[in-house]
Amino acid sequence: MGAWRALRELSVSFAGADVRVLCYHSVRSRTRFAVQMDTLAEQGYTVISLPELTGWLSGAVPCPASAVLLTFDGGYGDQLENAAPVLDGLKFPATFFPTSGDLDDPGNPISRRDLTALVAAGHTIGCHTHTHPDLTTLSPEALECEVIGSKAALEDALGRAIDAFCYPYGVRNPAVVSAVRRAGFSVAFTIDLGGVDRRDDPYQLNRIAVLGEPSPAEFSSYLAGTRLVSGALLGWWKIRERRIG
């Protein structure tokens, strides 16, 4: 699977994509992240919110040229420490995908109060399951708990609907996709490299992972979406991410 994914990523081009959905996990350096966000602005990208994306996919609103959606998976504490202040300073909306299983754990890096603060700042909260399992390995009952139960927990914590889902490890099959659709989500994201176009399946939307603390030049080249170049950079970043981690 790993070799197949690497070959596929090398062949991917998203140079002409309508929307680039960037996917972050740990954000270790506020300075480096700020440079990446400045690069988006300097190169003419327009950062859109999740409601803007879903409205465009449904045909309700137009999409600006060179649109970017920012997403953050996993509920890392450094997302609050290093990414959120930069986003708020630039007025860039983002979507955060925490797991819901440990929101009440005092040791959890992101709490209910943190999620409420993110929403108050103009960001969106999405669902990343309850405990982050490989959903394809679960019984139907456990799958429903991880998908519907997590959605309910987040909605209870925030007092608002949760419309977006992202698959743990990007792994899904028809049963998993069907469960996500039945739960009432409007969109769901993978970690398959690629851009998003209006005709794409809204429950299997590609993203563009940012890993390994890329330099400004690497980040700029990666965003261009050139076949072979972007895939090769992502492959190198995955190796570097393992060394950093």
C-alpha positions as CSV (number, residue, x, y, z in Angstrom):
1,M,0.0,0.0,0.0
2,G,2.8,2.4,0.9
3,A,4.7,1.9,-2.4
4,W,1.4,2.2,-4.4
5,R,0.5,5.4,-2.6
6,A,4.0,6.9,-3.2
7,L,3.8,6.1,-7.0
8,R,0.3,7.6,-7.2
9,E,1.4,10.7,-5.4
10,L,4.2,11.2,-7.9
11,S,1.8,11.2,-10.7
12,V,-0.7,13.7,-9.1
13,S,-1.1,17.2,-10.5
14,F,-3.3,19.8,-8.8
15,A,-2.0,22.8,-10.7
16,G,-5.5,23.5,-12.1
17,A,-7.5,22.6,-9.1
18,D,-10.3,24.9,-8.0
19,V,-9.5,24.5,-4.3
20,R,-6.4,23.4,-2.5
21,V,-7.2,21.9,1.0
22,L,-4.0,22.0,3.1
23,C,-3.8,19.4,5.9
24,Y,-1.6,20.1,8.9
25,H,-1.0,18.0,12.0
26,S,1.7,19.2,14.5
27,V,2.7,22.8,14.0
28,R,6.1,22.9,15.7
29,S,7.3,26.4,14.7
30,R,5.1,29.5,14.8
31,T,7.7,31.4,12.8
32,R,7.8,28.8,10.0
33,F,4.0,28.5,9.9
34,A,3.7,32.3,9.7
35,V,6.0,32.3,6.7
36,Q,3.9,29.7,5.0
37,M,0.7,31.8,5.6
38,D,2.5,34.9,4.3
39,T,3.4,32.9,1.2
40,L,-0.3,32.1,0.6
41,A,-1.1,35.8,0.8
42,E,1.9,37.0,-1.3
43,Q,1.1,34.5,-4.1
44,G,-2.5,35.5,-4.4
45,Y,-4.2,32.6,-2.7
46,T,-7.6,33.3,-1.1
47,V,-8.2,31.4,2.2
48,I,-11.8,30.3,2.4
49,S,-13.8,28.9,5.3
50,L,-15.5,25.5,5.4
51,P,-19.0,27.0,5.0
52,E,-17.7,28.7,1.9
53,L,-16.4,25.4,0.5
54,T,-19.6,23.5,1.2
55,G,-21.6,26.3,-0.3
56,W,-19.5,26.2,-3.4
57,L,-19.7,22.4,-3.7
58,S,-23.5,22.6,-3.5
59,G,-23.6,25.3,-6.2
60,A,-24.9,28.0,-3.8
61,V,-22.0,30.4,-3.9
62,P,-19.1,31.0,-6.3
63,C,-15.5,30.0,-5.5
64,P,-12.8,32.7,-5.6
65,A,-9.8,32.0,-7.8
66,S,-6.8,30.2,-6.2
67,A,-8.9,29.2,-3.2
68,V,-7.2,27.5,-0.2
69,L,-8.9,25.7,2.8
70,L,-6.8,25.2,5.9
71,T,-7.4,22.1,8.0
72,F,-5.7,20.8,11.2
73,D,-6.1,17.2,12.2
74,G,-5.6,15.5,15.6
75,G,-6.1,18.2,18.2
76,Y,-2.4,18.9,18.8
77,G,-1.6,21.5,21.5
78,D,0.9,23.3,19.3
79,Q,-2.0,24.0,16.8
80,L,-3.3,26.3,19.5
81,E,0.1,27.6,20.5
82,N,1.6,28.2,17.1
83,A,-1.0,28.1,14.4
84,A,-4.1,29.8,15.9
85,P,-2.3,33.2,16.8
86,V,-1.0,33.4,13.2
87,L,-4.4,32.6,11.7
88,D,-6.2,35.1,13.9
89,G,-3.6,37.8,13.1
90,L,-4.2,37.4,9.4
91,K,-8.0,36.8,9.7
92,F,-7.6,33.4,8.0
93,P,-10.4,31.0,8.9
94,A,-9.5,27.3,9.4
95,T,-11.1,24.0,10.2
96,F,-9.9,21.9,13.2
97,F,-10.5,18.2,13.4
98,P,-10.0,16.9,17.0
99,T,-11.0,13.5,18.3
100,S,-13.9,13.7,20.8
101,G,-13.0,10.8,23.1
102,D,-10.8,12.8,25.5
103,L,-12.2,16.2,25.6
104,D,-12.9,16.0,29.3
105,D,-9.4,14.5,30.1
106,P,-7.4,17.1,32.0
107,G,-4.3,16.0,30.2
108,N,-5.8,16.5,26.7
109,P,-4.0,19.3,24.8
110,I,-7.3,20.7,23.4
111,S,-10.4,21.0,25.7
112,R,-14.0,21.9,25.2
113,R,-13.1,25.5,26.2
114,D,-10.4,25.6,23.5
115,L,-12.8,24.4,20.9
116,T,-15.3,27.1,22.0
117,A,-12.6,29.7,21.7
118,L,-11.7,28.6,18.2
119,V,-15.3,28.9,17.1
120,A,-15.6,32.3,18.7
121,A,-12.5,33.4,16.7
122,G,-14.2,32.4,13.4
123,H,-12.9,28.9,12.9
124,T,-14.8,25.7,12.3
125,I,-14.7,22.4,14.2
126,G,-15.0,19.1,12.3
127,C,-15.1,15.5,13.4
128,H,-12.2,13.1,13.5
129,T,-14.0,10.2,15.3
130,H,-14.0,9.4,19.0
131,T,-10.7,7.4,19.4
132,H,-9.1,7.6,15.9
133,P,-9.2,4.0,14.9
134,D,-8.9,2.4,11.4
135,L,-12.7,2.6,10.6
136,T,-12.5,-0.2,8.1
137,T,-11.6,-2.7,10.8
138,L,-14.7,-2.0,13.0
139,S,-18.0,-3.8,13.5
140,P,-21.1,-1.9,12.2
141,E,-22.0,-1.0,15.8
142,A,-18.5,0.3,16.6
143,L,-18.4,2.2,13.3
144,E,-21.6,4.0,14.2
145,C,-20.2,4.9,17.7
146,E,-17.1,6.3,16.2
147,V,-18.9,8.4,13.6
148,I,-22.3,9.3,14.9
149,G,-21.3,9.2,18.5
150,S,-18.4,11.5,17.9
151,K,-20.5,13.9,16.0
152,A,-23.0,14.0,18.8
153,A,-20.3,14.6,21.4
154,L,-18.9,17.5,19.6
155,E,-22.3,19.0,18.9
156,D,-23.1,18.7,22.6
157,A,-19.9,20.4,23.5
158,L,-20.3,23.3,21.1
159,G,-24.0,23.7,20.8
160,R,-23.9,23.7,17.0
161,A,-24.0,21.3,14.1
162,I,-20.8,19.6,13.0
163,D,-20.8,19.3,9.2
164,A,-17.3,18.0,8.3
165,F,-15.6,14.7,8.9
166,C,-12.1,13.5,8.1
167,Y,-11.1,9.8,8.0
168,P,-8.4,8.6,10.5
169,Y,-5.3,7.8,8.5
170,G,-7.4,8.6,5.4
171,V,-8.6,5.0,5.4
172,R,-12.2,4.2,4.2
173,N,-14.2,1.7,2.3
174,P,-17.8,1.9,1.0
175,A,-19.3,0.9,4.4
176,V,-17.3,3.7,6.1
177,V,-18.3,6.3,3.5
178,S,-21.9,5.2,3.8
179,A,-21.8,5.6,7.6
180,V,-20.4,9.1,7.3
181,R,-23.1,10.1,4.8
182,R,-25.8,8.7,7.0
183,A,-24.5,10.6,10.0
184,G,-25.4,13.8,8.2
185,F,-22.1,15.3,7.4
186,S,-21.9,17.6,4.4
187,V,-18.3,16.7,3.4
188,A,-15.6,14.3,4.4
189,F,-11.8,14.5,3.7
190,T,-9.2,12.0,2.9
191,I,-5.4,12.4,3.0
192,D,-5.1,11.5,-0.7
193,L,-2.9,14.0,-2.4
194,G,-4.8,16.3,-4.8
195,G,-6.9,19.3,-5.3
196,V,-10.7,19.7,-5.1
197,D,-13.0,20.4,-8.0
198,R,-16.7,20.9,-8.0
199,R,-17.5,17.5,-9.5
200,D,-15.6,15.5,-6.9
201,D,-17.3,13.2,-4.4
202,P,-18.0,15.4,-1.4
203,Y,-17.4,12.4,0.9
204,Q,-13.9,11.7,-0.5
205,L,-12.3,15.1,-0.9
206,N,-8.5,15.2,-1.5
207,R,-6.1,17.2,0.6
208,I,-2.6,18.4,0.4
209,A,-0.6,17.4,3.5
210,V,2.1,19.7,4.8
211,L,4.7,17.7,6.8
212,G,8.4,17.9,7.8
213,E,8.7,21.6,8.5
214,P,9.2,22.6,4.8
215,S,11.3,25.6,3.8
216,P,9.6,28.6,2.1
217,A,10.9,27.6,-1.2
218,E,9.8,24.0,-0.8
219,F,6.3,25.1,0.3
220,S,6.0,27.4,-2.7
221,S,7.0,24.7,-5.1
222,Y,4.7,22.2,-3.5
223,L,1.7,24.5,-3.7
224,A,2.1,24.8,-7.5
225,G,0.9,21.2,-7.8
226,T,3.2,20.3,-10.6
227,R,3.2,16.6,-11.5
228,L,6.3,14.7,-10.1
229,V,7.5,17.8,-8.2
230,S,4.7,18.0,-5.5
231,G,4.6,14.2,-5.1
232,A,8.4,14.0,-4.7
233,L,8.4,16.8,-2.1
234,L,5.7,15.0,-0.1
235,G,7.6,11.8,-0.2
236,W,10.7,13.5,1.1
237,W,8.7,15.3,3.8
238,K,7.2,12.0,5.0
239,I,10.8,10.7,5.6
240,R,11.8,13.9,7.3
241,E,8.7,13.9,9.4
242,R,9.6,10.5,10.8
243,R,13.1,11.8,11.7
244,I,11.7,14.9,13.4
245,G,9.1,12.9,15.3
